[in-house]
Amino acid sequence: MSTLLDNEIEPVEPHSEEVKPLTTCLGQELLTGDAYTEALSSKFKSLLKNHLNLPALLRNCKIHSWVPSPKLTGFRNYVKLVVSDNFDIGLYKVNSHEIVDATECPTHHPHINFILKKLKEKLPDLADAEIPIHFRYISIKLNPATLETMIVFVVKEMMPLNEIREIVLDLNVFDAHVVSCYMNINESTGNEIFGRKNVWVFGKNTLKVKIGSDYLDFGPTSFMQSNLSVAELIYQRISDVSGEGEGCHALDLYSGSGVIAAQLVSLGYTVTTVEENPVATELAEKHFANEKNITIMTGKTEDCLEKLRAHSNNLDVIVVNPSRKGMNLEVCRFLQKTLEEQPHCCLIYVSCDLSSLGRDAQILCSNDVQINQIEAYDMFPHTEHMEWLGIFQAKQYKSMWNIREGK
């Protein structure tokens, strides 16, 4: 199995066409050029200091420099925005229910802003509908290569479909390229964006997006990274670290629609995936219908541990990509034990929250397991957040892993 664990990541300069005069979004400056680089370096150091200040844990850990976003404006290909009763579309101000308009945000792909502005014009027409429609959120996924989009209208209760269908058809008159539309029913009183029920409104069942060399289908509530230009760098990094996998076995936990699993299968791995969103696993089953070397499980990872044990013998790579809250304690202990019992195995942990990665790392790391390196990617430019990648393995196999067919 080849690996790049000893290779330093060199920061890549933002693309020259992205170096524009400073602009603002929701009252915040968007930095470019040297100002962006300096701010990113400061963010990187601050996050490490405040959320991963664990000297003993990091004693033998190599912390790589940050990797910037190739695009600094127009990079968001997936947005989820709140809709008020007055059909304002935007984001809540911090610690309030006041909505700040986000229909012209420069971080959004221009085509998403185009659709949002058209929706802002069209939605007030529904105020006079025979049955009022109460929106909670609007979700838009975009294929940047084709400009095809999927729109999901999140509502409090089931509503007539004709009015929404007419709005989408009107959008397409203006070349909005909406190829799929759903209504999502969210009756909860909490802050969850999506409910459990999806109702097809218009077009195709899924949005097809090319990621790397593969085409993946995304459903109305399945997870998709909001900055694909950075996501593809991370997916490629996972492939590079994993290396060729003929005759090797991998786990892909919190697997979504199967983006990372597709990478591993293409490398020759026999893969077992776990994902709790049934919409996502249904899409994965369709995508891998003719692939023999993959097993797809639906459920929370902590509820699938007994089944996973049957697929966890002779593992070579484990990839986990949990939500912001990180992993369940039982999952951490399961992975710790797996790494201890199979010291040749490597764990690749992808996280959007360094605090939860650090918390889980303290459980994963034992007398026999350590974190070997940490990498940071600016998945969320102009915010306080970054995407992180941590690599864990048994201490006794560290040197062996680093030289194994090293590139």
N, C-alpha and C positions, 0 to 999 in steps of 0.2 A: 504494500500500500504506500503510495507516494505521499509526501507531505511537504508543506511549506512553512512548518512551524518555526524555522530559524530565520526566515526571510523578514526583514523589516518592511513595513508599509511606508512608502514615501508619499507625503501629502501631494495631491494633484492640484495644480492651480485651477481655479474656476475658469470655465470657458470664456474666451475674450469677449464673445458677443453678449455675455451676461453682465459685463462691467458697465453699468449704466449710472446716471446720476442718482443720488439717494432719493428714495420715495418713501411713502408711509403706508401702513396697513393697520386699520383699527387704531390709529393714533401712534403706532410704533414705527420707528425708523427701520427701513430695510437697508442693510449695509452691503456694499459691494467692494470688490478690489481689496486693497490692503486693509481697509477698515473692517471688512468681513473677516479676513484672515486673523487679524488681531483679536476681534471679538470671539471668534471660534476658539482660538487658543486659550483665551481667558475662560470661556465657558467650560472647556475640557478640563482645565486645571481646577476650576472651582467645583465641578461635579465630583471629581476624584477626591478632593480634599474633604468635601462635605458629606459624601455618601459612600465612600469606599476607603475610609481612614482605618485600615486594618493592617498595620505593619507586619505582624506575625504571619498573617495569612498570605501576604504578598511578598514574603521574603525571597522566594525563588521565582517570582512571577515577572515576566517581561511585559511592560506596558507600552504598547506601540503608540506612535503619534496618531492624531486624528486624520480621518479622511473626509474632505469637504464634499458638499453636494455639487455635482456637475452643473446644476442649474440653481440660480438664486431667485429667479422669478418664474412664474408660470409652471412650477414643478408639481403642483398638487393635482393628481389625477383622480382623487377620490375625496369627496366632501360630504359631511353630515351637518346640516344646519337646522336651527330651530325656526319654526314659523309661528308668528303671533296670531291672535284672533283678527288683527287688522291686516294680516298677510305681509307683515314685515318679515324679511328673511335675513338671518345673521347668526350671531353668537351672543350668549349672555355675557354681560360685564361680570367681572369677578365679584363674587359675593352679592349678586343682585339678580333680579329677573328682568332687568332692562336689556333690550336687544340692540346690539350695534350692527348696523347694516354691513353685510359681507358679500354683496352682489357684484362688487368691483374690486375684490381683493387681488393685488398683483401677484400673490403667491399661487393663486388658482391658475390652472391652465386657461388660456384665453377663451377656449370653447366652452368651458364650464361657466365662466362669467357671462358669456353670451346667452347661454340657456337661463341662468339665474335672472338676468335682466328681463328676458322675455317672460319668465314666470312671474316676476314682480308686476309686470304689466297685465298679465292674464288672470292671475288668481283672484283679484278683487271682483271680477265678473261673477264669481261663485257666491258672492254675498247675497245675490238676489235669487239664488237657486231655491227651488221649492222645498228641498230638504237641505238645510245649511250643512256645509262640510267643515269640520273642525280639524285642521291639520296640527300635528305636533312637530314633525320634522320632515325635511326633504333630504334624500340621499342621492348623490349622483356619482356613478362610476364611469370612467372614460378610458377608452382605448386610444392612447396618444397617437398611434400610428395611423389609425383610420378615422378618428374623431367619432366613432360610434359610441353611443352612451346608453346607460341603463339608469332610469329614474325610479326611485321608490318614494311614494308618498306615505308617510306614517300618520295614521289617523287614530282617533280615540275609539271609534266604533265603525262598523261596516257602513259604507256610504254607497250611493248610486255610482256606478262606474262610467256611465255615459258622459257626464260632465268632465271627468278627468281624462277620459279617452279623447274627447274633443280638444282639450287643451294640448295634449300631446300631438295630435294630428295638426293643430295649428302651428305648433313649434316646428314640425317637420316641413311645413310650407316655407319656413325661413332657413332650411338646411341645417336643422339642429341635429340630424342624424340619430334621433332616438330610436333604437332598435328593440328596446325592451322596457316595459313599464309594469310596476306592481303597486298594489296597495298593501301596506303592512298594518295589521290591527294591533295596537298596543293599548290595552285597557288598564295597565298598571298606573299607580300613582307615584311611582318612584322615578329615578333618573335614567332608567334603561331606555335606550333609543328605540330598539326594535322589540316588537312583541313576537309571539310564537306563530301567528297565522299570516301567511302571505297569500294574496289574491291576485292572480294574473289579470292585467288590464289590457295590455297591447303588446304585439310583436313577439319576439323570440323568448324562450324560457331563460336564456343565459346571455352573458356578454363574454365574447371570446377575446382574449388578450394574449399577445405573444410575449413570453418572458424567457429570455435566453434563446434557446433553440426550439422551445416547445410552445404549444398553444394550450392555454388553460381556460376553462370555463368558470365564470363567477356568477353566483346567484344573487338574489336580492339582499340576503343578510349574511352571505359568506364574506370572510375577511379578505381584504386586498390592501396592500401597502399603499399609502397615500403619496409616496414619492418613489416611483418605479425606477428612476435613474439611479438612486442610491440603493434601492432594494436589489437591483441586479448586480451591483458590486458585492453586496453581502452574499447573495446566492452563489456567485462565482467563487467567492472566498471559501464558502462551505464546500464547494466541489473541490477546490484546490487542496484544502486541508484533508478532506476525506480521501482523495486520490482514487485510483482505479480499484474497482470493487468486485472483480470476477471471483466467485466463490466466497465472498464475504457477506456478512449480515449486518443490518442496520435497523435501529428504531428511529421513528420520526414522531415525536410526541407533540401535541397541540398543533396538528399538521394542516389545519385548514382544508383548502380544496386540493392540496397535494403538490404545491409548487416545489417545495424542497424534496419531497418524495420523488418527483419526476427527475430532478437532478441526480439523485442517488441511483434510481433505476437505470438512467442513461449511462451511469458509470459502471454498471454491472452488479450492483448490490441486490440482494434479496431483502426487501423492506417490509417492516410492519409499522403501520401508522395508527394513531389514536387521535380522534377529534370529537368534541361533544356536539358540534352543530350538525344536525342531520342533513341540512341543506348542503353543507360543504361535503360531507362524506358521500352523499348521493352523487354529487358531481364527480368526486374522485373515483367512485366505482364505475361510472360511465367512461371516464377518461382512461382508466386502466383495465377496461373490460377484456382486452385481448392480451393482457400482461400477466404471466403466470407467477412472476417473482415478487408479488406484493400481496399483503394481507391488510385489509382495512377494517378497523374497529370503530364503532360509534359509541361514544360515552365519555364521561369525565375520566381523565387519566387515572385519578385516585380510585375510581370504581372499576378500572380494568386491570389492576395490578396482578390479580390472580391469573387472568388470561395471558397477560404479558410475560409471566414467568415461563410459560411454555415456549415463548418466542425469544427468550433472552439467553439462550445457551450459545456460546461461541460468538458473541457479538464483537464487531470491530469498530463501529461508529454508532453513537447515539446523538441525535439532534433534538433539542427542545426549544420551542419558541412560544412560551406562555404569554398570557396577557400581562398588563402592567403590574398586577398584584403578585406575580411570580408563581411559584409552585407550592402545592400542598406539602405539608411536612412528611406525610407517608410516601409521597413521590420522591422527595429528596432522599429519604432513607433507603428507598428501593434502589435509586441510582447510585448512592454511595456504596451499598453492598455489592451491586453489580460491578462497579469499577474495582472494588477490592478483590472480588472473586475472579474477575477477568481483567487482569492488569494490562493486557495488550489493548484494551478497548479505550477509545477516546470519546469524551463527551463535549459537544459543541453547544453552548448555551447562548441563544440570541435573546436579547432583552431590550425593552424600551424604557426600563426604569432601573437605574444603577443601584438604588437602595434595595430593591427586591432581589436583584442579582447578588449583591453583597450579603444579604441575609441568608439566601439559599446557599451561597458559597461556604458560609461558616458551618452549615450542616453537611454539605458534600465533602468538604475537606476534613480528613482525619489523619491518623498517623500514617496511613498508607496512600492517601489521595491528596493531590495538591492542584491548585490552579496554575497553569504554566504561562498563560498569557491572556491579555485583555486588549481588545481593539475597539475603537470608537468611530462611528460614522455619523455624519451630520444629516440624519434622515429628516430633521425638522429645523431647517434654517430659520433664523430670526426668532427662535424660541429658546427657552432654557433647557430643552431636552435634546438627547442624542440617542442613537441606537448603539447597543453594546454587544460585543461578541466575546465570550469567555471560553477558554479551552482547558478542560480538566482531564487528568489521567493519573494512574498510579505512579508514585515516585520512582519505584524500581524500574519502570519501563520508559522513563522520560528520555534517556539518552538513546535507547533503542528506537523509540518512535521517531526521534529527530533525524536519524540517519537512514531510516528505512526507505530505500529507493528515493532518497532525497533529490529534488530537482535543483 
